Amino acid sequence: MSIEDEARTLARIPMFRDLEPSQLRLLAFSATRLDVAVGDVLFEQGEAPDAAYVVLDGTAVIEVSAGGAAHEVARLGRDTVVGEMGVLTGEPRTATVRAGATMSVLRIETDLFLSLLDKTPSLARSVLRDLAFRLQQTTQALVKARG
């Protein structure tokens, strides 16, 4: 996949949709592309956050450890972002992310992600909107589970 292809992929993701084409190309150029084999861990719950990841292809399995067992809480496919909450808060990872199917990801270092947020108010708004939406979904799921 070329830088242009990666920039087009980033443009499809709601969080990055408002970035200018030149910003998308810079982000794609600055990020590191990784291939992750099935079952391999992208990051572990409790680790210090050092990057956010864009899933270009494959499936990310999100697991939370509680009560001595790992519980799958979500599966995310292409054109999604994982790990950005830790990057934003600086707090330890709240979940483990592993490849449910072979994945290709773009690794966006914390400094780059935060610099983009500082320089791009529309990106900051998109990130806030995305996080608020996910919080709303989580709250609804908890209400149903207790229901």
Summary of the structure (lengths in Angstrom):
residues: 147
radius of gyration: 15.2
end to end distance: 45.4
largest distance: 47.6
contacts: 436
relative contact order: 0.21
helix: 44%
strand: 33%
